[in-house]
Structure formats: structure tokens, C-alpha cells
Amino acid sequence: MNRWLLALPLAVFGLSGIALYALFQAHADEASFRDNLLPELIGFCLEGFFLVGLFTFVQQLREIQRRRELWLNLRSALRDFLSQLDLAYLPANGEPAAMRQLETRPDVVPRLLARLEAEQLDIDHLVALKRIAVATLPLSRDLINIAAQLSTRHMRCWIAIVAAISRLTEADSREQIEHPLHEMLTRLVEFDGLKH
């Protein structure tokens, strides 16, 4: 809907310019009309066409940037989970992933999800993940409105992520921690797959 509202002025100015040019050609013998008013109208239509097009382009770039920032805000809320999982599955002499990488690169989450499915976490990491869930839950609930600004599908995924974090805070056993953690990562993969 928004795209059509932005394209409408472009169409009006473009079609008006074409119509006035055709009128200019039809009245080529009427020197006073051609020399005074018609070139000004054609110039106005061309200027309007290019200005509206330029403003539309700038507005779309700003909207893309705004949506990217919203997405980054949501992803950064889960940074501690991803960092803890990255540390849990780190090889003996491996380097942990940079925080920026964990926040911005969607390919990190499927890798961590595959490791979670293949290997069990030790008890220290499970306790740390539960602590992170307790600390993160209020913030993740507050960010539902931010997810809704992206789209309804983003909001649904984020609500599912929040529900998984909530279950994680109440977990008392390995299975009760691993299942919501798996659900959270699966939903995060889905969330990252949505267009922002």
C-alpha cells in the first residue's frame, strides 16, 4: 500500500509531462502558447518527477536502515545466550566468536543449533544459560513491540522465543533446559530467515 502511495505522484508527474509534450507537438504552430506556458509546465512536471523519485528513493533507504536497526536490537537481546553456547562448544584452543559476529551473522545460530543437537552441555553451562534466561526475560518481553514493528511474522517468532526463555527460567532438569533452548534457537533461525 505504501509503495503505491509513493509511486502515484511519480505516475502523475510522468504522465502529465508526456501529455504536455504531446500537446506541445499538437500546438506547434501556436507560437505564444508554445513559447511561454507549455515549456514551463513540461519543466515543472519533469522536476516533480525527478524530485518525487529522489525523495522516494531516500525514504526507502531510510526505512531499510530503520528496519535493520530494529532487527539488530532484537538480535542483541539474545547475544548472551549465543555467547554462552559458543563458549560451551568451543574447542580446547579455539577462539570465541566476536560479539559483533554473534549479533549480526545469522549463520551462527544454525551452527550452534546443530552442536546442541549433537552434543550435551555440561552442568555449568546449563546453569549459566538458566541464569541468562532469568536476566534476559524482562527485556525480551519488552521487545515484543519492536518485533511487531518489523512484521506480524517477526512478532510471532519473537513471542515464541520469549515463551521458550520463560520455560527456560522455570527449568529444573537437563531436559527442561535443553528443550526450550532448542526451541529458542529454532525460532531464532526462523526469525533470521524473515525479510527485514
Backbone torsions as a table, in degrees:
resi	resn	phi	psi	omega
1	MET	NA	-46.8	-179.5
2	ASN	-61.4	-39.1	-178.6
3	ARG	-63.9	-39.2	179.8
4	TRP	-68.5	-37.2	178.0
5	LEU	-64.3	-33.5	177.9
6	LEU	-77.3	-32.3	-179.0
7	ALA	-78.5	-22.9	-178.1
8	LEU	-59.3	-49.0	177.6
9	PRO	-62.0	-35.1	176.7
10	LEU	-61.1	-44.4	179.8
11	ALA	-64.9	-42.6	-179.7
12	VAL	-61.3	-49.6	-179.6
13	PHE	-65.5	-41.5	-179.9
14	GLY	-64.3	-48.8	-179.8
15	LEU	-66.5	-36.5	177.4
16	SER	-64.0	-41.9	178.1
17	GLY	-62.5	-41.8	178.8
18	ILE	-66.0	-43.2	179.6
19	ALA	-63.4	-41.7	179.3
20	LEU	-68.0	-35.5	176.2
21	TYR	-65.0	-41.8	177.0
22	ALA	-62.9	-39.5	176.8
23	LEU	-63.7	-39.0	177.4
24	PHE	-60.2	-42.3	179.4
25	GLN	-69.5	-34.3	-179.4
26	ALA	-71.3	-32.4	-178.3
27	HIS	-107.2	38.3	-176.9
28	ALA	-63.0	-24.4	-177.3
29	ASP	-86.9	-13.7	179.1
30	GLU	-88.9	93.2	-170.6
31	ALA	-63.4	-41.2	-175.5
32	SER	-67.9	-40.3	178.8
33	PHE	-66.7	-44.3	-177.4
34	ARG	-67.2	-41.3	-174.7
35	ASP	-77.0	-24.9	-173.5
36	ASN	-106.3	-64.9	-168.3
37	LEU	-88.1	-44.1	-172.5
38	LEU	-62.2	-44.8	177.9
39	PRO	-61.5	-34.7	177.6
40	GLU	-65.1	-42.6	179.4
41	LEU	-65.5	-41.6	178.2
42	ILE	-63.3	-43.6	178.4
43	GLY	-61.8	-40.9	178.6
44	PHE	-61.5	-43.8	179.9
45	CYS	-65.0	-41.6	178.7
46	LEU	-65.3	-43.0	178.0
47	GLU	-62.2	-44.2	178.3
48	GLY	-61.0	-41.9	179.6
49	PHE	-59.9	-48.8	-177.5
50	PHE	-71.5	-38.0	179.7
51	LEU	-67.7	-45.3	178.5
52	VAL	-63.2	-40.7	177.8
53	GLY	-61.8	-43.3	179.2
54	LEU	-64.8	-45.5	179.6
55	PHE	-65.2	-36.9	177.0
56	THR	-62.6	-44.3	179.6
57	PHE	-62.3	-45.6	179.3
58	VAL	-63.2	-41.2	179.9
59	GLN	-65.1	-39.7	178.4
60	GLN	-65.7	-39.4	176.4
61	LEU	-62.1	-41.9	179.1
62	ARG	-65.6	-38.0	179.1
63	GLU	-66.5	-40.8	177.3
64	ILE	-62.1	-43.5	178.9
65	GLN	-63.8	-41.2	-179.7
66	ARG	-64.3	-43.2	179.9
67	ARG	-66.2	-36.6	177.1
68	ARG	-63.9	-41.4	178.6
69	GLU	-65.2	-39.4	176.6
70	LEU	-62.2	-44.0	179.3
71	TRP	-61.3	-43.4	178.9
72	LEU	-64.3	-37.2	176.8
73	ASN	-60.7	-43.0	179.7
74	LEU	-67.1	-44.9	-179.7
75	ARG	-63.7	-37.4	-177.9
76	SER	-67.6	-22.6	177.4
77	ALA	-66.3	-24.0	-178.7
78	LEU	-102.6	9.1	-176.6
79	ARG	-57.9	-40.8	-177.9
80	ASP	-63.8	-39.0	175.9
81	PHE	-60.1	-49.9	-176.9
82	LEU	-65.0	-37.4	178.7
83	SER	-65.7	-43.0	179.6
84	GLN	-64.7	-42.0	178.1
85	LEU	-66.4	-38.8	177.8
86	ASP	-61.5	-42.5	178.0
87	LEU	-67.4	-36.2	-178.7
88	ALA	-63.9	-35.5	-176.8
89	TYR	-103.6	15.9	-178.7
90	LEU	-72.7	132.2	175.3
91	PRO	-64.0	167.5	-174.1
92	ALA	-53.1	-48.1	-178.8
93	ASN	-108.3	22.2	-176.5
94	GLY	-81.2	159.2	176.5
95	GLU	-99.1	133.4	177.0
96	PRO	-68.2	153.2	178.7
97	ALA	-67.6	146.3	177.7
98	ALA	-68.2	148.3	-179.6
99	MET	-57.5	-40.9	-179.7
100	ARG	-59.9	-39.0	179.4
101	GLN	-65.5	-42.4	179.8
102	LEU	-64.6	-33.5	-178.4
103	GLU	-78.9	-35.0	-168.0
104	THR	-107.9	-18.6	-174.6
105	ARG	-101.7	110.4	-179.5
106	PRO	-65.3	-21.5	-177.6
107	ASP	-71.1	-12.2	178.5
108	VAL	-69.1	-38.9	-173.8
109	VAL	-66.1	-47.5	177.7
110	PRO	-60.9	-32.8	177.9
111	ARG	-65.3	-44.1	178.7
112	LEU	-67.5	-36.7	178.2
113	LEU	-63.6	-41.7	178.3
114	ALA	-64.0	-39.6	177.9
115	ARG	-66.5	-39.1	178.7
116	LEU	-62.9	-38.5	178.8
117	GLU	-71.2	-30.0	-175.7
118	ALA	-88.8	-33.0	-173.5
119	GLU	-129.2	147.8	176.0
120	GLN	-86.3	144.2	175.4
121	LEU	-81.1	148.8	175.4
122	ASP	-78.9	168.2	-171.8
123	ILE	-64.0	-35.1	-179.5
124	ASP	-63.1	-41.7	179.6
125	HIS	-70.3	-35.2	177.2
126	LEU	-63.8	-43.2	178.8
127	VAL	-64.8	-41.5	179.1
128	ALA	-63.0	-39.6	179.2
129	LEU	-66.4	-37.2	177.4
130	LYS	-66.1	-40.6	177.0
131	ARG	-61.6	-42.5	178.4
132	ILE	-62.4	-39.9	179.1
133	ALA	-61.6	-43.3	179.5
134	VAL	-62.3	-41.9	-179.0
135	ALA	-72.6	-31.7	-173.6
136	THR	-87.5	-23.7	-173.0
137	LEU	-55.3	-48.4	-179.3
138	PRO	-60.8	-42.1	179.2
139	LEU	-64.8	-44.6	-178.1
140	SER	-64.2	-33.5	175.4
141	ARG	-66.6	-41.3	-179.8
142	ASP	-64.7	-24.9	-176.4
143	LEU	-84.9	1.4	177.8
144	ILE	-59.8	-38.3	178.7
145	ASN	-63.8	-34.7	177.7
146	ILE	-66.4	-43.4	178.6
147	ALA	-62.5	-36.0	179.5
148	ALA	-65.9	-26.8	178.1
149	GLN	-70.5	-23.5	177.5
150	LEU	-77.5	-54.9	176.3
151	SER	-176.2	169.9	177.6
152	THR	-66.3	-38.5	180.0
153	ARG	-66.3	-39.9	175.4
154	HIS	-60.2	-43.0	-178.7
155	MET	-63.3	-42.7	-180.0
156	ARG	-62.4	-43.1	177.8
157	CYS	-62.7	-43.1	-178.1
158	TRP	-66.3	-39.0	177.1
159	ILE	-61.5	-40.1	177.2
160	ALA	-65.2	-37.4	176.9
161	ILE	-64.1	-43.9	179.2
162	VAL	-63.3	-40.2	178.4
163	ALA	-63.1	-39.6	178.1
164	ALA	-65.9	-40.6	178.0
165	ILE	-64.4	-39.1	178.8
166	SER	-62.7	-43.5	177.5
167	ARG	-65.0	-34.6	179.4
168	LEU	-64.5	-35.0	179.2
169	THR	-67.5	-24.6	-177.8
170	GLU	-98.3	2.4	-174.7
171	ALA	-70.9	144.8	179.1
172	ASP	-125.2	-3.7	-177.9
173	SER	-139.3	169.0	179.5
174	ARG	-57.3	-46.7	-178.4
175	GLU	-63.5	-39.6	-179.8
176	GLN	-69.3	-20.2	175.3
177	ILE	-88.6	-45.2	-174.3
178	GLU	-67.9	-37.2	-178.2
179	HIS	-64.6	-51.3	177.3
180	PRO	-64.6	-32.1	177.8
181	LEU	-64.6	-42.9	176.5
182	HIS	-62.2	-43.7	178.8
183	GLU	-61.7	-42.4	-179.7
184	MET	-62.7	-44.9	-179.8
185	LEU	-67.7	-37.9	177.4
186	THR	-62.1	-44.4	178.2
187	ARG	-67.5	-33.1	178.0
188	LEU	-68.3	-36.9	174.4
189	VAL	-61.4	-44.3	178.1
190	GLU	-63.2	-42.9	179.3
191	PHE	-60.8	-44.6	179.2
192	ASP	-66.4	-27.2	-179.3
193	GLY	-76.1	-16.3	179.0
194	LEU	-75.9	146.2	-179.9
195	LYS	-71.3	132.0	175.9
196	HIS	-121.6	NA	NA
